[in-house]
Amino acid sequence: MARSEVPASVADAVGPVVDSADLVLEDLEFLVQGKQTIVRVTVDLPDHKHGAVSLESIAQVSRELSKTLDAVRSLDPDYTLEVSSPGTSRPLTQERHFRRNLGRLVDVRLMDGTRFTERLVDVEDANAVFETRGIVEISSIRKARVEVELSRAEAASDSDFVDIAGTDSDRTQDSED
């Protein structure tokens, strides 16, 4: 699928909708293949928020973007809209990416070829601070990605999670008579 330059009318329409949802526009792609047009929008939480973008937020901004893009005359009316969040496989390329991943284990390759995997403990003045390595200038990092830690997930207790559908204590088990 060919990635085309994002038409200004699409970019101008997407930005304000994402901003009004209190999200950050991480990426905007415009893909065209034959008669098929895809507008792919990637959103993230702003720096001051922790956690991940909720499915509810994705759905809400998706609905608003769809309404807004339907009014863009230069966009093929049969376009497909895809809205997502970056996920853990996203490369960390900006200071805000590092800030959003404080406390996570990060696999880092420096410009000089050095490679290490350490916990990110702070981000200050365009520097990433790692647990034992200390301060590393973000501009000296060639590639960085979050390492998924399954052992940390296993160590989590039920109290670490929020029940979004209601409390489990309200549920009863069926009994056999």
Buried (B, 14 or more C-beta within 10 A) or exposed (E): EEEEEBBEBBEEBBEEBBEEBEBBBBEBBBBBEEEEBBBBBBBBBEEEEEEBBEEEBBEBBBEBBBEBBEEBEEBEEEBEBEBBBBEEEBEBEEBBBBBBBBEBBBBBBBEEEEEEEBBBBBBEEEBBBBEEEEEBEBEEBEEBBBEEEEEEEEEEEEEEEEEEEEEEEEEEEEEEE
